[in-house]
Amino acid sequence: MIWVILCKDKPNSFEKRMGIIDEHRRYLARHPIKTLISGPLTDISGNVMNGSFFMVEAETENEVKEFQSNDPIFKAGVWDQITISPFNKRVDNLSKF
């Protein structure tokens, strides 16, 4: 099953995020879950990260929650709002590239 994880940072947490970003990237590099697409959310300029987006594959919501709760950004208390939702892909123009 495909899942979407949308995480919005707490206000004024950019410096905290940047202090943990290398550990976050090392965590993701270990492939703790099958990630289809991921990246940071940004402000309108595209330069300041203020959240995270993941599209992952997992059998259960518990697997997704475990992945998310083990992320160093989560552990550092950067994320404020977290949404986890099953996703039914109907259109996929990214696969053509």
LINHU-V279521 format. One record per residue. N is the residue number from 1. RES is the residue in one letter. PSI is psi in whole degrees, 0 to 359 (none if undefined). NEAR is the number of other C-alpha atoms within 10 Angstrom. Layout:
[[N;RES;PSI;NEAR] [N;RES;PSI;NEAR]]
This chain:
[[1;M;145;12] [2;I;140;18] [3;W;148;22] [4;V;134;20] [5;I;121;19] [6;L;120;19] [7;C;121;22] [8;K;134;19] [9;D;155;21] [10;K;151;16] [11;P;144;10] [12;N;36;10] [13;S;12;17] [14;F;313;15] [15;E;319;11] [16;K;317;14] [17;R;312;23] [18;M;332;13] [19;G;340;13] [20;I;358;16] [21;I;322;14] [22;D;321;12] [23;E;320;14] [24;H;314;18] [25;R;322;13] [26;R;320;12] [27;Y;311;16] [28;L;327;17] [29;A;340;9] [30;R;356;8] [31;H;59;10] [32;P;348;15] [33;I;157;15] [34;K;110;13] [35;T;125;15] [36;L;319;12] [37;I;144;11] [38;S;163;15] [39;G;171;11] [40;P;148;16] [41;L;153;18] [42;T;169;14] [43;D;179;11] [44;I;335;8] [45;S;341;7] [46;G;4;10] [47;N;335;9] [48;V;114;12] [49;M;137;20] [50;N;23;21] [51;G;185;24] [52;S;147;18] [53;F;133;17] [54;F;139;18] [55;M;119;20] [56;V;165;20] [57;E;133;18] [58;A;155;17] [59;E;322;10] [60;T;159;12] [61;E;328;14] [62;N;322;10] [63;E;319;14] [64;V;316;22] [65;K;321;12] [66;E;314;12] [67;F;311;17] [68;Q;318;20] [69;S;342;12] [70;N;355;13] [71;D;132;17] [72;P;330;20] [73;I;319;24] [74;F;312;18] [75;K;330;13] [76;A;354;12] [77;G;28;13] [78;V;319;23] [79;W;138;20] [80;D;301;13] [81;Q;128;11] [82;I;127;16] [83;T;129;10] [84;I;126;16] [85;S;140;14] [86;P;152;16] [87;F;132;14] [88;N;99;10] [89;K;125;9] [90;R;329;5] [91;V;136;7] [92;D;92;7] [93;N;349;6] [94;L;327;7] [95;S;345;6] [96;K;348;5] [97;F;none;4]]
